[in-house]
Amino acid sequence: MNRSDHERLTDELIGEATFSLLKDNGPISMKLLLERLQQMLSVEQDGQRRHVLSRIILEISNDGKDSTRRNTKSERQEWDTDGRHSSSNVYPLFGNSPQANRNKH
């Protein structure tokens, strides 16, 4: 399984667990999500899904401190196109220059 398939399956499994919590009309928390993922793991037959479920559970249990975190610092820096290492989460899509013609039609 390549990385994108692994990420897609991860998103799908977390979505399934979250959706099942929503259907129960109860509270949603990381603890309850973790419990639901563990329930899913206990009944899952597919080896690939079991592997991904166990990785998700490990990551959540470690509070995201596992080395398999999906948004590492180096990945976040790839978005920093101008080399600044600021804490801003706003990135210009079309450059930093002011708009040449500011007249609106």
Backbone as JSON Lines, residues from 0, in Angstrom:
{"i":0,"aa":"M","n":[0.87,-1.17,0.0],"ca":[0.0,0.0,0.0],"c":[0.91,1.23,0.0]}
{"i":1,"aa":"N","n":[0.67,2.14,-0.95],"ca":[1.48,3.35,-0.97],"c":[0.95,4.36,0.03]}
{"i":2,"aa":"R","n":[1.69,5.46,0.18],"ca":[1.38,6.44,1.21],"c":[-0.02,7.05,1.03]}
{"i":3,"aa":"S","n":[-0.39,7.38,-0.19],"ca":[-1.69,8.0,-0.38],"c":[-2.83,7.02,-0.07]}
{"i":4,"aa":"D","n":[-2.66,5.74,-0.41],"ca":[-3.67,4.74,-0.06],"c":[-3.77,4.59,1.46]}
{"i":5,"aa":"H","n":[-2.62,4.63,2.13],"ca":[-2.59,4.52,3.59],"c":[-3.3,5.72,4.21]}
{"i":6,"aa":"E","n":[-3.03,6.91,3.71],"ca":[-3.68,8.11,4.24],"c":[-5.18,8.11,3.97]}
{"i":7,"aa":"R","n":[-5.57,7.64,2.79],"ca":[-6.99,7.58,2.44],"c":[-7.71,6.6,3.36]}
{"i":8,"aa":"L","n":[-7.11,5.44,3.6],"ca":[-7.71,4.45,4.49],"c":[-7.76,4.97,5.93]}
{"i":9,"aa":"T","n":[-6.72,5.68,6.34],"ca":[-6.71,6.28,7.68],"c":[-7.87,7.25,7.83]}
{"i":10,"aa":"D","n":[-8.04,8.13,6.85],"ca":[-9.14,9.09,6.88],"c":[-10.49,8.38,6.88]}
{"i":11,"aa":"E","n":[-10.61,7.33,6.09],"ca":[-11.86,6.59,6.01],"c":[-12.21,5.94,7.34]}
{"i":12,"aa":"L","n":[-11.22,5.33,7.98],"ca":[-11.47,4.64,9.25],"c":[-11.8,5.63,10.37]}
{"i":13,"aa":"I","n":[-11.1,6.75,10.42],"ca":[-11.41,7.77,11.42],"c":[-12.8,8.32,11.15]}
{"i":14,"aa":"G","n":[-13.13,8.5,9.88],"ca":[-14.47,8.97,9.52],"c":[-15.55,8.0,9.94]}
{"i":15,"aa":"E","n":[-15.33,6.7,9.7],"ca":[-16.3,5.69,10.12],"c":[-16.52,5.72,11.62]}
{"i":16,"aa":"A","n":[-15.42,5.81,12.37],"ca":[-15.53,5.82,13.83],"c":[-16.27,7.08,14.29]}
{"i":17,"aa":"T","n":[-15.93,8.21,13.72],"ca":[-16.58,9.47,14.09],"c":[-18.05,9.44,13.73]}
{"i":18,"aa":"F","n":[-18.37,8.94,12.54],"ca":[-19.77,8.87,12.11],"c":[-20.57,7.96,13.04]}
{"i":19,"aa":"S","n":[-19.98,6.86,13.46],"ca":[-20.71,5.97,14.36],"c":[-20.96,6.64,15.71]}
{"i":20,"aa":"L","n":[-20.03,7.47,16.18],"ca":[-20.26,8.23,17.41],"c":[-21.38,9.25,17.22]}
{"i":21,"aa":"L","n":[-21.41,9.9,16.07],"ca":[-22.46,10.86,15.77],"c":[-23.83,10.19,15.73]}
{"i":22,"aa":"K","n":[-23.89,9.0,15.13],"ca":[-25.16,8.27,15.06],"c":[-25.68,7.89,16.44]}
{"i":23,"aa":"D","n":[-24.78,7.74,17.4],"ca":[-25.19,7.4,18.76],"c":[-25.75,8.6,19.51]}
{"i":24,"aa":"N","n":[-25.67,9.78,18.9],"ca":[-26.16,11.03,19.51],"c":[-25.55,11.31,20.87]}
{"i":25,"aa":"G","n":[-24.34,10.84,21.1],"ca":[-23.66,11.09,22.36],"c":[-22.53,12.08,22.18]}
{"i":26,"aa":"P","n":[-21.78,12.3,23.23],"ca":[-20.66,13.22,23.13],"c":[-19.55,12.64,22.27]}
{"i":27,"aa":"I","n":[-18.72,13.51,21.75],"ca":[-17.58,13.08,20.95],"c":[-16.33,13.62,21.62]}
{"i":28,"aa":"S","n":[-15.4,12.74,21.88],"ca":[-14.13,13.11,22.49],"c":[-13.05,12.19,21.94]}
{"i":29,"aa":"M","n":[-11.81,12.56,22.19],"ca":[-10.72,11.71,21.74],"c":[-10.77,10.35,22.44]}
{"i":30,"aa":"K","n":[-11.17,10.36,23.72],"ca":[-11.27,9.1,24.46],"c":[-12.31,8.18,23.84]}
{"i":31,"aa":"L","n":[-13.48,8.75,23.52],"ca":[-14.54,7.94,22.91],"c":[-14.16,7.5,21.5]}
{"i":32,"aa":"L","n":[-13.48,8.36,20.76],"ca":[-13.02,7.99,19.42],"c":[-12.03,6.83,19.53]}
{"i":33,"aa":"L","n":[-11.12,6.9,20.47],"ca":[-10.16,5.83,20.67],"c":[-10.85,4.53,21.03]}
{"i":34,"aa":"E","n":[-11.85,4.59,21.91],"ca":[-12.6,3.39,22.29],"c":[-13.31,2.8,21.07]}
{"i":35,"aa":"R","n":[-13.91,3.65,20.25],"ca":[-14.63,3.16,19.06],"c":[-13.66,2.52,18.08]}
{"i":36,"aa":"L","n":[-12.49,3.12,17.89],"ca":[-11.49,2.54,17.0],"c":[-11.02,1.19,17.53]}
{"i":37,"aa":"Q","n":[-10.89,1.06,18.84],"ca":[-10.5,-0.23,19.43],"c":[-11.59,-1.27,19.23]}
{"i":38,"aa":"Q","n":[-12.86,-0.85,19.32],"ca":[-13.97,-1.76,19.05],"c":[-13.92,-2.23,17.6]}
{"i":39,"aa":"M","n":[-13.67,-1.28,16.7],"ca":[-13.58,-1.61,15.28],"c":[-12.45,-2.59,15.03]}
{"i":40,"aa":"L","n":[-11.31,-2.39,15.69],"ca":[-10.16,-3.28,15.54],"c":[-10.49,-4.69,16.02]}
{"i":41,"aa":"S","n":[-11.25,-4.79,17.1],"ca":[-11.55,-6.1,17.67],"c":[-12.42,-6.97,16.77]}
{"i":42,"aa":"V","n":[-13.19,-6.35,15.87],"ca":[-14.06,-7.13,14.99],"c":[-13.61,-7.12,13.53]}
{"i":43,"aa":"E","n":[-12.6,-6.34,13.21],"ca":[-12.14,-6.22,11.81],"c":[-11.46,-7.51,11.35]}
{"i":44,"aa":"Q","n":[-11.82,-7.98,10.16],"ca":[-11.26,-9.2,9.59],"c":[-10.12,-8.92,8.61]}
{"i":45,"aa":"D","n":[-10.18,-7.8,7.91],"ca":[-9.2,-7.45,6.89],"c":[-7.87,-7.06,7.53]}
{"i":46,"aa":"G","n":[-6.79,-7.72,7.12],"ca":[-5.47,-7.47,7.7],"c":[-4.96,-6.06,7.49]}
{"i":47,"aa":"Q","n":[-5.19,-5.53,6.31],"ca":[-4.72,-4.18,6.0],"c":[-5.44,-3.14,6.87]}
{"i":48,"aa":"R","n":[-6.75,-3.28,7.0],"ca":[-7.52,-2.36,7.83],"c":[-7.14,-2.51,9.3]}
{"i":49,"aa":"R","n":[-6.88,-3.75,9.75],"ca":[-6.44,-3.98,11.13],"c":[-5.11,-3.27,11.39]}
{"i":50,"aa":"H","n":[-4.2,-3.36,10.43],"ca":[-2.89,-2.7,10.58],"c":[-3.05,-1.19,10.7]}
{"i":51,"aa":"V","n":[-3.86,-0.62,9.82],"ca":[-4.06,0.84,9.84],"c":[-4.79,1.25,11.12]}
{"i":52,"aa":"L","n":[-5.79,0.48,11.53],"ca":[-6.49,0.79,12.79],"c":[-5.52,0.78,13.97]}
{"i":53,"aa":"S","n":[-4.64,-0.19,14.01],"ca":[-3.7,-0.24,15.14],"c":[-2.73,0.94,15.11]}
{"i":54,"aa":"R","n":[-2.34,1.4,13.91],"ca":[-1.48,2.59,13.8],"c":[-2.22,3.85,14.25]}
{"i":55,"aa":"I","n":[-3.48,3.96,13.88],"ca":[-4.29,5.11,14.3],"c":[-4.42,5.12,15.81]}
{"i":56,"aa":"I","n":[-4.73,3.98,16.39],"ca":[-4.89,3.87,17.84],"c":[-3.59,4.23,18.54]}
{"i":57,"aa":"L","n":[-2.48,3.75,18.02],"ca":[-1.17,4.08,18.6],"c":[-0.91,5.58,18.55]}
{"i":58,"aa":"E","n":[-1.2,6.19,17.42],"ca":[-0.95,7.62,17.27],"c":[-1.84,8.44,18.21]}
{"i":59,"aa":"I","n":[-3.11,8.07,18.31],"ca":[-4.01,8.8,19.21],"c":[-3.61,8.55,20.66]}
{"i":60,"aa":"S","n":[-3.25,7.32,20.99],"ca":[-2.84,7.0,22.36],"c":[-1.6,7.78,22.78]}
{"i":61,"aa":"N","n":[-0.71,8.0,21.82],"ca":[0.51,8.76,22.1],"c":[0.28,10.26,21.97]}
{"i":62,"aa":"D","n":[-0.96,10.65,21.8],"ca":[-1.33,12.06,21.67],"c":[-0.59,12.73,20.52]}
{"i":63,"aa":"G","n":[-0.41,11.98,19.43],"ca":[0.22,12.56,18.26],"c":[1.73,12.67,18.35]}
{"i":64,"aa":"K","n":[2.35,12.05,19.35],"ca":[3.8,12.15,19.51],"c":[4.53,11.04,18.79]}
{"i":65,"aa":"D","n":[3.81,10.15,18.13],"ca":[4.41,9.04,17.4],"c":[5.15,9.57,16.19]}
{"i":66,"aa":"S","n":[6.14,8.84,15.74],"ca":[6.93,9.29,14.59],"c":[6.15,9.24,13.29]}
{"i":67,"aa":"T","n":[4.95,8.66,13.29],"ca":[4.17,8.57,12.06],"c":[3.21,9.73,11.9]}
{"i":68,"aa":"R","n":[3.4,10.8,12.64],"ca":[2.5,11.95,12.52],"c":[2.4,12.38,11.08]}
{"i":69,"aa":"R","n":[1.2,12.77,10.68],"ca":[0.95,13.06,9.27],"c":[1.4,14.44,8.85]}
{"i":70,"aa":"N","n":[1.51,15.38,9.76],"ca":[1.87,16.74,9.39],"c":[3.14,17.13,10.15]}
{"i":71,"aa":"T","n":[4.27,16.62,9.68],"ca":[5.52,16.89,10.35],"c":[5.99,18.3,10.08]}
{"i":72,"aa":"K","n":[6.97,18.74,10.83],"ca":[7.5,20.1,10.68],"c":[8.02,20.3,9.27]}
{"i":73,"aa":"S","n":[8.73,19.31,8.73],"ca":[9.27,19.47,7.38],"c":[8.15,19.59,6.35]}
{"i":74,"aa":"E","n":[7.03,18.87,6.55],"ca":[5.91,19.0,5.63],"c":[5.27,20.37,5.73]}
{"i":75,"aa":"R","n":[5.17,20.91,6.95],"ca":[4.61,22.24,7.12],"c":[5.51,23.28,6.48]}
{"i":76,"aa":"Q","n":[6.82,23.1,6.53],"ca":[7.75,24.06,5.96],"c":[7.69,24.07,4.44]}
{"i":77,"aa":"E","n":[7.23,22.99,3.82],"ca":[7.09,22.97,2.37],"c":[6.12,24.05,1.92]}
{"i":78,"aa":"W","n":[5.14,24.39,2.76],"ca":[4.17,25.42,2.41],"c":[4.78,26.81,2.55]}
{"i":79,"aa":"D","n":[5.88,26.93,3.26],"ca":[6.51,28.22,3.52],"c":[7.37,28.56,2.31]}
{"i":80,"aa":"T","n":[6.74,29.1,1.27],"ca":[7.41,29.27,-0.01],"c":[8.44,30.38,-0.04]}
{"i":81,"aa":"D","n":[8.34,31.37,0.84],"ca":[9.29,32.46,0.78],"c":[10.39,32.34,1.83]}
{"i":82,"aa":"G","n":[10.47,31.21,2.54],"ca":[11.56,30.96,3.46],"c":[11.35,31.51,4.85]}
{"i":83,"aa":"R","n":[10.27,32.26,5.07],"ca":[10.01,32.75,6.42],"c":[9.51,31.6,7.28]}
{"i":84,"aa":"H","n":[9.91,31.61,8.51],"ca":[9.46,30.56,9.43],"c":[8.61,31.21,10.51]}
{"i":85,"aa":"S","n":[7.52,31.78,10.09],"ca":[6.63,32.46,11.03],"c":[5.55,31.5,11.49]}
{"i":86,"aa":"S","n":[4.8,31.92,12.49],"ca":[3.73,31.09,13.01],"c":[2.41,31.38,12.32]}
{"i":87,"aa":"S","n":[2.43,32.21,11.3],"ca":[1.2,32.55,10.6],"c":[0.7,31.35,9.81]}
{"i":88,"aa":"N","n":[-0.61,31.19,9.8],"ca":[-1.18,30.1,9.02],"c":[-1.82,30.64,7.74]}
{"i":89,"aa":"V","n":[-1.48,31.88,7.38],"ca":[-2.01,32.49,6.16],"c":[-0.88,32.53,5.14]}
{"i":90,"aa":"Y","n":[-1.14,31.96,3.97],"ca":[-0.14,31.92,2.93],"c":[-0.71,32.51,1.65]}
{"i":91,"aa":"P","n":[0.01,33.44,1.02],"ca":[-0.5,34.03,-0.21],"c":[-0.49,33.01,-1.34]}
{"i":92,"aa":"L","n":[-1.55,32.96,-2.09],"ca":[-1.64,32.02,-3.2],"c":[-1.05,32.6,-4.48]}
{"i":93,"aa":"F","n":[-1.1,33.91,-4.63],"ca":[-0.68,34.53,-5.88],"c":[0.44,35.53,-5.67]}
{"i":94,"aa":"G","n":[1.34,35.28,-4.73],"ca":[2.46,36.16,-4.49],"c":[2.15,37.2,-3.43]}
{"i":95,"aa":"N","n":[3.18,37.95,-3.07],"ca":[3.06,38.95,-2.02],"c":[2.85,40.36,-2.54]}
{"i":96,"aa":"S","n":[2.91,40.55,-3.85],"ca":[2.83,41.9,-4.4],"c":[1.41,42.44,-4.29]}
{"i":97,"aa":"P","n":[1.31,43.77,-4.07],"ca":[-0.04,44.35,-4.02],"c":[-0.69,44.26,-5.39]}
{"i":98,"aa":"Q","n":[-1.98,44.24,-5.39],"ca":[-2.73,44.12,-6.63],"c":[-2.48,45.36,-7.48]}
{"i":99,"aa":"A","n":[-2.18,45.17,-8.76],"ca":[-1.83,46.27,-9.65],"c":[-3.03,47.2,-9.86]}
{"i":100,"aa":"N","n":[-4.18,46.67,-10.1],"ca":[-5.35,47.49,-10.34],"c":[-6.37,47.19,-9.26]}
{"i":101,"aa":"R","n":[-6.57,48.15,-8.37],"ca":[-7.46,47.9,-7.23],"c":[-8.88,48.4,-7.52]}
{"i":102,"aa":"N","n":[-9.12,48.91,-8.7],"ca":[-10.48,49.37,-9.05],"c":[-11.39,48.17,-9.26]}
{"i":103,"aa":"K","n":[-12.54,48.24,-8.64],"ca":[-13.52,47.17,-8.82],"c":[-14.51,47.58,-9.89]}
{"i":104,"aa":"H","n":[-15.0,46.64,-10.59],"ca":[-15.94,46.91,-11.69],"c":[-17.3,47.2,-11.19]}
